[in-house]
């Protein structure tokens, strides 16, 4: 346990549906080292955000955590009651949400939202002490002091996202989960937000889980990358290895769909659509879209296999 700050073991998340149980996260395991940047990539609907919420125990009905365990250091999160889990959020694990405008309260000033987060965890600062704490947090994320007096609608998209980062780091968490933090931002602002996230991670000595579907962004930011498909973690490897020598056909096709400066021509998308989680095909869920699928792929679900110290893959062809 000393080598990991976060460990996810055989996590399963299900949603009750009139047509049956839908498993959005299916037997997922991975670990996160201190100071590491771990990416979770895949198409929309693959289970990335559901897994992030499950780690924080924020799954709501009709969803439920069906099994598995999440460890933060030596603490099993399933053993915590509601109050202790609430206290752990922000202090131990914090989330930078996907939609900053939907996450910030539109009728409360930024300073008061940061103050509420601190007060909710027993840090009852007032007056000058609170103003100094808020100013320091805003400075950490590259925002000027006058942002403290503003409402969310007075800020640009990038400034709102950095305000969310300021709230997330206010109690110096050990793990930061960033759920598509650059969604709906232009490329210049995306770079600014990711630079801010990287800087505060170094300042705090925290580890990061970056959730998204931008493979280019992952290649520039993370140390290791996990690829999700239909609720399963189908490949994990160091980012250099996964970009240069992907083992799973889905990973390979995701990388081939990226624009290339070396090769001209049209973009190559992945044929077909990701399956509905309530109607998964037998065998490997990717086999209807896989050009190399065999009869075994169509009938037998591949197990996750270790491929070295830091790599796993769930594919019969690997």
C-alpha positions in Angstrom: 0.0 0.0 0.0 2.9 2.4 0.6 3.6 2.5 -3.1 0.0 3.6 -4.0 -2.0 6.6 -3.0 -5.3 5.2 -4.5 -6.2 1.7 -5.4 -9.4 0.6 -7.2 -10.1 -3.1 -6.9 -12.8 -4.9 -9.1 -15.1 -1.9 -9.0 -18.6 -2.5 -10.4 -21.3 0.1 -10.8 -24.8 -0.8 -12.0 -27.9 1.1 -13.0 -31.3 -0.4 -12.6 -33.2 -0.2 -15.9 -36.7 -1.4 -16.8 -35.1 -3.8 -19.3 -32.6 -5.1 -16.8 -29.4 -4.2 -14.9 -26.9 -2.0 -16.8 -23.3 -2.2 -15.7 -21.6 1.1 -16.5 -18.4 0.0 -14.7 -17.6 -3.7 -15.0 -14.8 -5.2 -12.8 -12.3 -2.3 -13.1 -9.0 -2.3 -11.2 -6.1 0.1 -11.3 -3.8 1.9 -8.9 -2.4 5.4 -8.6 1.0 6.3 -7.3 1.8 9.5 -5.3 2.4 12.5 -7.7 1.4 10.4 -10.8 -0.8 11.7 -13.6 -3.2 8.9 -14.7 -5.5 9.3 -17.7 -8.8 7.6 -18.4 -9.8 7.8 -22.1 -12.5 6.4 -24.3 -15.6 7.3 -26.2 -18.6 9.0 -24.6 -20.6 6.4 -22.6 -17.6 4.2 -21.9 -18.0 4.6 -18.1 -15.2 7.1 -17.3 -17.3 9.7 -15.4 -19.3 7.0 -13.7 -16.1 5.5 -12.4 -14.9 8.9 -11.2 -18.1 9.4 -9.3 -18.0 5.9 -7.8 -14.5 6.6 -6.4 -16.0 9.6 -4.6 -19.1 7.5 -3.6 -21.3 10.0 -5.4 -23.4 7.5 -7.4 -27.1 8.2 -6.9 -30.2 6.1 -7.7 -31.0 4.4 -10.0 -27.2 3.8 -9.9 -25.5 1.8 -7.2 -22.0 0.5 -6.4 -22.5 -3.2 -6.9 -19.1 -4.4 -5.7 -15.4 -3.8 -5.4 -13.4 -1.6 -3.2 -11.6 1.8 -3.4 -8.7 2.5 -1.0 -7.2 5.9 -0.3 -3.9 5.0 1.3 -4.8 2.5 4.0 -8.4 3.6 4.2 -11.2 1.5 2.6 -13.8 4.0 1.4 -16.7 1.6 1.6 -16.1 1.3 5.4 -16.7 5.0 5.9 -20.1 6.4 7.0 -21.7 9.3 5.2 -20.2 12.0 7.5 -16.7 10.6 7.3 -16.9 10.2 3.5 -18.2 13.8 3.2 -15.3 15.0 5.2 -12.8 13.0 3.0 -14.1 14.8 -0.1 -12.0 17.9 -0.8 -9.6 17.0 2.1 -8.5 13.6 0.7 -10.0 13.4 -2.8 -11.3 16.4 -4.8 -13.0 16.7 -8.1 -12.6 19.4 -10.8 -16.0 19.1 -12.6 -16.7 19.0 -16.3 -19.1 21.9 -16.4 -17.9 24.8 -14.3 -21.0 26.9 -14.9 -23.2 24.1 -13.7 -21.0 23.5 -10.6 -20.6 27.0 -9.4 -23.5 28.7 -7.6 -24.6 31.5 -10.0 -25.9 33.8 -7.1 -22.9 33.5 -4.8 -19.6 35.3 -5.1 -16.5 33.2 -5.7 -15.0 34.1 -2.3 -18.1 32.9 -0.5 -18.1 29.6 -2.4 -14.5 29.0 -1.4 -15.5 30.0 2.2 -18.4 27.6 2.2 -16.1 24.7 1.2 -13.7 25.6 4.0 -16.4 26.0 6.6 -18.1 22.7 5.6 -14.8 21.0 6.6 -14.3 22.8 9.9 -12.0 25.6 8.7 -14.0 28.6 10.0 -12.0 31.5 8.7 -13.6 35.0 8.8 -12.7 38.5 7.8 -9.1 39.2 6.9 -8.0 35.6 7.5 -10.6 34.3 4.9 -9.7 37.1 2.5 -6.0 36.2 2.6 -6.8 32.4 2.2 -9.0 33.2 -0.8 -6.4 35.5 -2.4 -3.7 32.8 -2.0 -5.9 30.2 -3.6 -6.8 32.4 -6.5 -3.1 33.3 -7.0 -2.3 29.5 -7.1 -4.6 29.1 -10.1 -3.5 32.3 -11.8 -6.5 34.5 -11.1 -6.3 38.1 -9.9 -7.6 39.0 -6.4 -10.7 40.9 -7.7 -12.2 37.6 -8.9 -13.1 36.9 -5.2 -15.8 39.6 -5.4 -17.3 38.4 -8.7 -20.2 36.1 -9.6 -19.6 33.2 -11.9 -21.4 34.9 -14.8 -18.8 37.7 -14.7 -16.0 35.3 -15.5 -14.9 33.7 -18.8 -15.1 30.0 -19.3 -11.4 29.5 -18.5 -11.6 31.7 -15.4 -14.6 29.7 -14.1 -12.8 26.5 -14.6 -9.8 27.8 -12.6 -12.1 29.0 -9.9 -13.3 25.4 -9.7 -9.7 24.2 -9.4 -9.2 26.8 -6.5 -12.1 25.2 -4.7 -10.9 21.7 -5.3 -7.4 22.4 -3.9 -8.6 24.5 -0.9 -7.9 21.7 1.6 -4.8 20.3 -0.2 -6.1 16.9 -1.3 -3.9 13.9 -2.0 -5.8 13.0 -5.2 -7.5 15.3 -7.7 -10.0 13.9 -10.2 -10.4 16.2 -13.2 -13.4 15.1 -15.3 -12.9 16.6 -18.7 -11.8 20.0 -17.3 -11.3 21.5 -20.7 -14.7 20.6 -22.2 -16.2 23.4 -24.3 -13.1 25.6 -24.0 -11.1 26.8 -27.0 -7.6 25.4 -27.5 -5.7 28.4 -26.1 -7.8 28.3 -22.9 -7.5 24.5 -22.7 -3.7 24.9 -22.6 -4.0 27.5 -19.8 -6.3 25.3 -17.7 -4.1 22.3 -18.1 -1.0 24.3 -17.2 -2.8 25.5 -14.1 -3.8 22.0 -13.2 -0.2 20.7 -13.7 1.2 23.6 -11.6 -1.1 23.1 -8.6 -0.5 19.4 -8.7 3.2 20.0 -8.3 2.6 22.6 -5.6 0.4 20.2 -3.6 2.4 17.0 -4.4 -0.9 15.4 -5.4 -1.8 12.7 -7.9 -4.2 13.3 -10.7 -6.8 11.2 -12.6 -7.6 13.0 -15.8 -10.8 11.9 -17.4 -11.4 12.7 -21.1 -11.6 11.5 -24.7 -8.9 13.8 -26.2 -6.0 11.5 -26.9 -3.8 14.4 -27.9 -4.3 16.1 -24.6 -3.6 12.8 -22.8 -0.4 12.3 -24.7 0.9 15.7 -23.5 -0.2 15.5 -19.9 -0.4 12.0 -18.3 2.2 9.5 -17.2 0.0 6.4 -17.7 -3.2 6.0 -19.7 -6.1 3.7 -19.2 -8.5 3.0 -22.1 -12.1 2.3 -21.3 -14.7 0.6 -23.5 -18.2 -0.5 -22.6 -17.5 -0.2 -18.9 -14.3 -2.1 -18.9 -10.7 -1.0 -18.6 -9.3 -2.7 -21.7 -5.7 -1.5 -21.6 -3.4 0.3 -19.3 0.2 1.3 -20.1 2.7 4.1 -19.8 1.7 6.9 -22.2 4.8 6.5 -24.4 4.2 2.8 -24.8 0.5 3.1 -25.4 1.0 5.7 -28.1 3.9 3.9 -29.9 2.9 0.3 -29.4 -0.8 -0.1 -28.4 -1.8 -3.7 -27.6 -5.6 -3.5 -27.9 -7.2 -2.9 -31.3 -9.5 -0.2 -29.8 -6.6 1.7 -28.5 -4.8 1.4 -31.8 -7.8 2.7 -33.7 -8.3 5.6 -31.3 -4.7 6.7 -31.9 -5.0 6.2 -35.7 -8.0 8.5 -35.7 -5.9 11.5 -34.5 -4.7 14.0 -37.1 -1.1 13.5 -38.2 1.5 16.1 -39.4 3.5 13.3 -41.1 0.7 11.8 -43.2 -1.7 13.7 -45.3 -5.2 12.5 -46.0 -8.7 12.2 -44.5 -9.2 11.4 -40.9 -9.8 7.7 -40.1 -12.7 7.2 -37.7 -13.6 3.9 -35.9 -16.4 2.2 -37.9 -19.7 1.6 -36.1 -20.9 2.8 -32.7 -20.2 1.9 -29.2 -22.8 -0.7 -28.0 -25.6 0.1 -25.6 -24.6 -1.1 -22.2 -27.9 -2.9 -21.7 -27.4 -4.8 -25.0 -23.7 -5.8 -25.0 -22.7 -8.4 -27.6 -21.4 -11.7 -26.4 -17.6 -12.2 -26.0 -15.5 -9.1 -26.4 -17.7 -6.0 -26.5 -15.5 -4.5 -29.2 -15.6 -7.4 -31.6 -18.4 -6.0 -33.9 -16.1 -3.1 -34.7 -12.8 -4.9 -34.6 -11.2 -5.7 -38.0 -9.1 -8.5 -36.5 -11.9 -10.2 -34.5 -11.8 -14.0 -34.4 -14.5 -16.6 -33.5 -13.0 -16.7 -30.0 -13.5 -12.9 -29.7 -17.2 -13.4 -30.6 -17.9 -16.0 -27.9 -15.4 -15.5 -25.0 -15.0 -12.5 -22.9 -11.3 -11.6 -22.6 -9.7 -11.6 -19.2 -7.5 -8.7 -18.1 -3.8 -9.9 -18.3 -0.6 -8.3 -16.9 1.8 -7.2 -19.7 4.7 -6.1 -17.6 4.9 -4.1 -14.4 2.8 -1.1 -15.4 0.6 -2.6 -18.2 -2.5 -4.7 -18.6 -4.7 -5.6 -21.5 -8.0 -7.4 -22.0 -7.7 -8.8 -25.5 -7.3 -12.3 -26.9 -5.1 -11.0 -29.7 -2.6 -9.1 -27.5 
